[in-house]
Amino acid sequence: MDPQTVVWLAIILFALSSVSFLLIHLSNQRLRGVGWLAATFFAGLLGWGTSAAQPLPLWARQFAGDFFTLLGFVLMHVAVMEMMTKRKPVPSVGILLLIAVCVIDGGVALHLLPNAARSLMPLTLVIKCVRTTYLLLRAAHDEETLPAWFSSAVFIAFGLFQLVRFGMLVSAGLHHRPQSDGLLVAHQVALLVASLTIASSFFWMSNVQLSMQLQLMAGTDPLTRLYNRRTFLNVCDKELSTAIQRHRPFSVLMIDLDHFKKINDEFGHAVGDSALVAVVEAMQAAVRGSDTLARWGGEEFSALLPQADMSSARIAAERVRSNVEKLLVPLALQINSPRSLQLTVSIGLASYQAGDTVESLMQRADEHLYRAKQRGRNCVFPSST
């Protein structure tokens, strides 16, 4: 296959890809990074197009090809940053590399030592491949890991090829030989295959992210943003398996907001919702980052405390109860209504015992919650006294 055939094939594929990605971005802007991916392929299209523009002098075609190829990799890095980190930071290293290409390829070096100048281009691509690979592996979580590793493998393979190409170009420059057609075709094919493969894995990761978001929405209470009962029980099942395997304790809390029906009846559901959100914030401030809070239903909440025995769970429960007791939920000024609403919770706790299932553990915590209410509410059962 001669270089011109590869160039025209790439022009067609990059044109179709850039238009497709742009239409996808315009039709669904929730897909993060797709707009930058369209820009990536448009930059590649410009690079391939200028390399095929025969009226341009050779040095101009080489400079444009180098510049737009590197620009495409910089934009790909921005696309990955937006998709993986939900941010749009400035690619400072990429900008510096683009400036370096302009200075080296577009300056006097191109006229004095063209082969030496062009041999630096593979190094800039290697730097971008390394940085994007690092970003992918650092930011990937859970189900994103497999597509991130696949994309990283493509970047690494392309970067290794560019290192080999760098050595061959340096050798050719030292012996005053031009770049061989075989090396040029290999670079073109590698660039084409890597670009299309990375684009495919990009959408693989996007699909995984959308699936994770849907799972999160299905397992989350819309008002409090806490896990719902089903998700909480799944988390408890995993913790139970871990506790059995590693012989470590864990505890659960059942938490009920006292006299919540009265709050809704007297002040309305809007105030009731505000009270629930305020209670959640107070509870989140009282538990550890490793603990899991969930909305069990209505005004009832649950908490999973990994590696917490009865004594530790009791301390955590008292901290939750105390935080909520200190709450003052502001009310709209009404005749004969207080300026703020004071809230309390009753808490039942249960710690894992040999032979427990999640159902038996939650049932025991619920029974202890009932005992806490019998004792006058705003307390923890079992208590330390």
N, C-alpha and C positions, 0 to 999 in steps of 0.2 A: 504494500500500500504506500503510495507516494504522499508527501506532506500536504499537497494541495487538496487531495481527496479527503484527508482527515480534517483539514480546515473547513471545507464546505459542509461536511457532515456535522461538525461541531457548531457551525453557524446556524444550521437548521434546528438542531436540538436545543441550543441555548436560546434561540428566538422563541421557539414553542414553549420552553420551560419558563422563561421570564414573563411571557404573556399569561401563561396559566397561573403562575404563582401570584401575579398581580391581581387577576380576577378572583382568585381564592381569598386574597387579603381584603379586597373590596367587599366581597360577599359575606365574609365572616371575620371581623376584626378581633374576635376573641382569641383567635389563633395567634399567639405571640410569636414574633420573629419572622412571620411569612413575608411581610412587606420588605424587610431587609434581605430575605432570601431572593425575592424578585429582583432587588437591586443588585444582588450578587451575580445573578445570571445575566443581567443586563450589562454589567461591567465586563463579564466574560465575553458576551456577544461583541462588545466594542473591541475587546482585545483580539478575538478571532477575526473580526471584520477588517480591522486595520492591517493585520498581518497578511490578509488576502488582497489588499488594495495595491495592485501593481504600480499605478502611477506614482505612488509615494516612494521616495528613496529608501534604500535598505535600512539605513540607520534610523529613519523615522518609523518604519514598520517595526523594527526591533524594540525601539524605545516604547512605542505605544503598546506593543504586545506585553512587554515586561510590566509597564505601569498598570495596565488594566487587569492583568492576571493577579498582581499583588493586591490591587484594590478589591478584586473579587474576594480574596481570602480575608482581607480586613473586614469587609462587609459581612462575610460569613461568620466571622468571630463576633461581630455586633449582633447578628441574628441569634447566635447561640447564647450570648449574654442576656438578651431580652427574653428568650424562651426559658432559660434555666434559672435566672436570678430575678426576673421581673423588673429589671432595671435597664436603663439606656445610658450606660457610662460612655465617656469618650474613649475610643481606642487609641490611647496616647502612643503606645509602642508601634501600632500600625501606621499612624501618621508619620512618626519618625522614619520608619522604613520607606514609606512612600517618598518622603523628602530625600532620603539617601538615594533611592533609585533615580529620582529626577536629577540630582547633582551628578551622580556617577554616569548614568546612561545618557543623560541629556547634555552633559558638559564636555569638557575637553578630553576626558578619558575615552569617550566614544571615538574620537578622531585619532587619538594617539595609540591607545591600547584597546581596541574593540573587544578582543577575545577575553582579556583580563576583566574588562568592565562587565561583560555578559556573564562571566563565571561567578560573579557575586549574586546574581539573581536567585539561584537555587538556595543560597543561604538565607535570604529574606523569607522564602517560602518555608524553609525548615523552621525558622523562628516562629512564624505564625502557626504552623502545625503543632509545635510544642505547646505554645500558649493556649491554643484552642483545646488541645487534648487535656491539658491540666484543668482548664475550666470545666470541661465535661465531666471528668472523673471526680472533681471536688464537689460539684453542685448536684450530681445525680443522687436520687434517693429512691429507695424501694423499687417499684416496678420500672423506674427510669434507668436502672443500672444496666440492664442487658443492652438496650439500644445505645446507651452512652458508651459502653465498652465496644460495641460494634463500630460506632462512628470513630472512636479513638483509634481502633485498629486500622481503619482506613487512613486516618490522618498520619499515623505512625508509618504505615507502609509507604505512603506518598512522600513523607519526609525522608525516609531512608533512601528512596529512589533519588530524591533531589541531592542527597549527600554524595551518592555515587556519581550523579551527573556533574556535580561540582568538581569532583576529582578529575573526571574525564575532560571537562572544559579547561581546568587549570593545566592539565597535561598538554592539551591541544594548543593552549596559548603559549606555553613555554617552548613548544616546538614549532610555533608559527603555523599551525594547521587550523583550517576552519572547522566548525562543528560539522560532524558527519550527518548525512541524511538519516542514517539509522538511529542515531541518538536523538535527533530532532523528532522523528516519528514516534519513538518510544516516549519521549516527553509529552508529546501531544496526546497520545492515546492514554497515558497515565493521568494526565490532567482531565481529559474528558471522562474517563471511567470514575475517577475519584470524585469529581464534581457531581455526577449523576447519582453515585452511590451515597454520598453524604446527604444529598437532597432527599433521597428515599428514606434514609435513617432519621433525618430531621422530622419527616412526617410520621415516622414510627414513634418517635418520642412525643410528638404533639398529640397523637392518638392516645398514647399511654397517659399523658397529662390530663386530657379530657376525660378519660375513663376514671382516673383518680378523683377528679373534681366531682364527677357524677356520683361516685361512691361516697365521697365526703358529704355531698348534699343529701343523699339518701339516708346517711347515718347521723345527721346533725339536726338538732332542734333549731328551727329558724329564728326563734326569739332570742334565746340565750347563747346560741352558737356552741352549745355543749353537745356531746354525744347523746343520741337517744338511747332508749332501753336496749334495743336489739344490738347496737354496736357495743354498748357497755358490757353486755353479757358475753359477746365474742371476745372482748379484751380480758374479761374475767376467766374465760375458758383457757386462754393462752397462759395467763398468770398461774392458774391452777396446775397446768401441765409443768410449768417451770418450777413451781413450788415442790411438786412431787419428785421431779428429777433431781433438783439441787438441795432438797431438804431444807427449804427456807420458809419463813412465815410470811403471811400477808393477811390483811384485814379489809373489811368493807364497812362502810357507813351507810345507813338509811337516814335521810334528813328530811324533815317536814316543817314547812313554814307555818307557824302557829296562827290560828284564827284567820287564815287567808280568805275564806269565803266571806267573812265579815268585811274585810277590806274591799273586796269586789262589790259587795252589796251597798256599802256606805259611800264609797268614793269612785266607783266605776272601774271598768276593765282597763282603761288607760293607766290609771294609778296602780292597779294590780300588776300590769306588765312592767311598769317602772320599778315596782317593788321586787319583782322576780329578778330583773336585770341587776339591781343593786345588791341583792342577796348573792347572786352568782359572783359578782366582782369581789365581794367581801370573802366568800369562800375560796376563790382562787388565790387571794392574797394570803390565806391561812394554810394552804397545802403546798407540798413540794412540787417541783417541776416534773418529777417522775410519777406523781399521783394522777389519777384519772377521775375527773368529775363528769357526771351525766345528769340529764333531766329524766327522772324515772317516769314522771307523768304528773300533770297538773302542778301542784305546789310541792311535790316530792322530788328529792334529788338523791343521788347515790354517789359514793366515792370509793375508789379502789386504792388501797395503800400498799404497794409492794414492799416486801421486807419489813413490815411493821407488825410486831406482836401486839398482844392486848394492851400492854402498858404504853407502847408508842402510839397505838391507835387512839387510846383514851386521851393522850396529850393533844394529838392532832384534832380530835373531835371537840375538845374543850376550846381549842384555839378557834375553830370554826364557829362554835356557839358564841364565844366572846366577841369575835369580829362582827357577827350579825347583830348582836345586842347593842353594839355601839352605833349601829346605823341610824341615821335620821333621813328618811325620804321626804323631800320637800313636797308640799301640797299647794295647789292654787288657793288663794285666799277666798274663803267662803264664810258665810255667816255661821257661827257656832261650830267652825271646824278648826282643828289645831293647825299650826303653821307647818308642822312636820309629823311624820308617821314613824313611830318606833316599832321595830320588828324583832321577833325572837324565833328560834328554831328548837325543835326537839330532835334528838339524835339517838339512834340505836346502833350499836356496833357489834360486830362478830369477827372473831379471828379464826383462821383455818385450823381445823383439827383433822387428824388422820381419818380417812374414810369420808370426808366431806365431799359433796358435789357443789357446783355453783348454786344450784337450786336450794340445797339444804342450808348453805351458808347465807344466802339472801333471805331465806325464810326466818332463820334465827335472828338476823339483823332486824327484820321487820317486826318480829315479836318483841325484841328489845325496844324498838321505837314505840310500840304500843305501851310498854311499861313506862317509858319516859313520859308519855302523855298522861298516863295515870298518876304520875308523881307530881303533876302540876305544870308540865311543859317547861320550856326554856331550860332543859337539862340534858345530860348524857346518861345513857344506861347501857351497860353496867357502869356505875360510877366508882371512883376510888374509895368512897366512904361507904 
